[in-house]
């Protein structure tokens, strides 16, 4: 299991996290080995704050920007054409 920082990001009272971010954090925590670190909303230089940053010692760093998109929230009437 990966290590999520802060660990409160997965709690029921987590602040500033949407459902998509929480879903991805849970999946990464379960799938990655224990030497991997996963940060939520870490502050980086130049005022950049990615949703999730994962550090995998054998591979490097992965930065995620999660878009919590659901079909019912999209303004297009013909949403089926977008999914193809």
N, C-alpha and C positions, 0 to 999 in steps of 0.2 A: 504494500500500500504506500502510495506517495504521501508526502507530508504537506498539508494545506496550511498556509500562513496568510492571514490569521486563522486559527482554527475556528474562531467564532463565525466565519463566513458560512459555515454549514449549519449553524444553529438555527433554531426556530425564531430567534429575535435578531437575525442578521440584518445589518443596516446597509443600504445602498447596493443591494444585489437583486437582480431580476431572476425569473424562473429559468431562463436559458443559461445564465451564468452558473446558477446553483446546480443545474443538471450536468453541465460540463465539468464543474469542480468534482461532483460525486463520481462521474465516470473516470476522470483522470486519477483521482485518489484510489479508486478500486483497481484500475488497470496498470498503473505504474509501480515499479519496485520501490522499496522503502528508501533508497538513496536519492530519489527524485524529490525536488522541492517545487511546490505549486503556490504562487502568490496570487491573491485577489486584490485588484486596484492598487498596485504598487506605484509609487511615485518615481518617475524616471526623469532624466534631464530635459530641459526645454518644455516643462509643464506637460509632459506626455504621461498619461495614466491609462495603460492598457487594461482591459477587463481581467485577463488572466495571463500570467507568465509562468511557463513550466521550464525548469532546469533539469535536464537529463544528463548526468555526468559523462556518459559514453557518447552522447550525440550533440549536445549543445543546448541552446535556448530556443523555445517556441513561444511566440507572442500571439495571443488570441484576442480578437475584438468580436464579441458575441452580439449578434443581432437577434433579439428575441422576437422573431417574426412568426406570426400565425396566420393562417389562411383568412380568417374572418376580419383581420385588421388591415388587409390590403385594399386600397381604394379602387383597384381595377374590377370591372364587372366580370370580365372573362379571365378569371384567375387560372383556369386550367391551361391556357396557352403559356402562362408564365412558368408553370411547373415543368414543362417539357424541355 
